[in-house]
């Protein structure tokens, strides 16, 4: 394979895939919301080993955990209700 073919192949590969948008850096006092399922909730882990706690240590910011260990269908509205918006028997 010639040098031109290798260079062209490299340029084509660089163009593959979606472009990644540039996001502004978080302010130093920003609070991060971690929402999700049982993994985000920390089911089976001690509070110090939960995902929000580990994430907070890694990024040096406060992380609010909003995971819910129960299974719920996605609402038709597209909203992501948290445990605080559900009844206590649901979470």
GIPE-V855998 format. One record per residue. N is the residue number from 1. PHI is phi in radians with two decimals (* if undefined). PSI is psi in whole degrees, 0 to 359 (* if undefined). D_LAST is the distance of its C-alpha to the last C-alpha in whole Angstrom. Layout:
n,phi,psi,d_last
N,PHI,PSI,D_LAST
N,PHI,PSI,D_LAST
//
This chain:
n,phi,psi,d_last
1,*,133,60
2,-1.34,163,62
3,-1.05,322,60
4,-1.14,321,60
5,-1.16,321,58
6,-1.15,316,56
7,-1.10,317,55
8,-1.11,318,54
9,-1.07,318,52
10,-1.10,318,50
11,-1.13,322,50
12,-1.16,320,49
13,-1.18,324,46
14,-1.11,327,45
15,-1.38,351,45
16,-1.35,147,42
17,1.59,162,38
18,-1.27,152,37
19,-1.36,148,38
20,-1.71,121,35
21,-1.19,149,35
22,-1.51,127,36
23,-1.93,144,33
24,-1.22,152,34
25,-1.20,147,33
26,-1.23,147,31
27,-1.17,156,32
28,-1.11,335,32
29,-1.75,14,30
30,-1.17,145,27
31,-1.87,134,23
32,-1.77,135,21
33,-1.78,122,18
34,-1.88,107,16
35,-2.03,150,14
36,2.93,213,12
37,-1.78,210,10
38,-1.13,330,10
39,-1.17,319,14
40,-1.20,324,13
41,-1.13,325,10
42,1.74,20,13
43,-0.97,127,12
44,1.52,359,15
45,-2.07,155,17
46,-1.25,160,18
47,-0.95,325,17
48,-1.26,339,20
49,-1.81,4,20
50,-1.20,159,17
51,-1.00,311,18
52,-1.04,321,17
53,-1.17,317,20
54,-1.18,318,22
55,-1.06,318,22
56,-1.04,318,23
57,-1.15,321,26
58,-1.21,321,27
59,-1.77,352,28
60,1.20,31,28
61,-2.35,162,26
62,-1.23,134,23
63,-2.15,125,20
64,-1.69,121,17
65,-1.49,129,14
66,-2.33,40,11
67,-1.49,153,9
68,-2.27,124,6
69,-1.28,345,6
70,-1.44,159,6
71,-1.63,130,9
72,-2.36,142,10
73,-1.23,152,13
74,-1.18,130,15
75,-1.13,149,16
76,-1.07,332,20
77,-1.27,344,20
78,1.50,359,19
79,-1.24,158,17
80,-2.02,87,14
81,-1.15,147,11
82,-1.80,174,9
83,-1.01,327,6
84,-1.19,342,9
85,-1.71,359,10
86,-1.88,165,7
87,-1.29,157,7
88,-1.09,334,6
89,-1.30,343,6
90,-1.44,337,4
91,-2.09,*,0
//
